[in-house]
Amino acid sequence: MQQCYDWQSNVLKFTDVNGNKYNLKFRGNKTIVHGDSATGKSLLCTMLKSYINDNNNASFKPYNADNIFIVSKDNKDKLSLQKGKLIIIDRAELILDEQMVEIINADRGDNRYLIFLRKPMGIELSPNYFGTLCKKDGELQLEYEC
């Protein structure tokens, strides 16, 4: 079974059940993605959640997403317990609080972060790590501002 996220190359790559291909190359340990509605940000999270949570059909899962943690309002208290994960936060302006921002800013490489956010909210990050999800060459990719 193929990994969705490869820690060594820092790439999230998979094809969802609708045939959408994702090939997201991250820069560094934190990436903030913003973009218009209906560009695939929440769909990406929904598909990865299905790979993570589908324990009943483990033999039919096309991808392994064990090294991914998707933060929600229900599990955000577990953020500080994660190690060696790609942590994805969709609609971060609705989930992040001051304590979570401190945890993210203090993380020096134990985890990597993909944060869908419309404004920085105190996350320490240069503009080089702000991207937009766009379709290019038939795949959804990250296009960086700088």
Secondary structure, 3 states (H helix, E strand, C coil): CEECEECCCCEEEEECCCCCEEEEECCCCEEEEECCCCCCHHHHHHHHHHHHHCCCCHHHCCEECCCEEEECCCCHHHHHHCCCCEEEECCHHHHCCHHHHHHHHHCCCCCEEEEECCCCCCCCCCHHHEEEEEEECCEEEEEECC
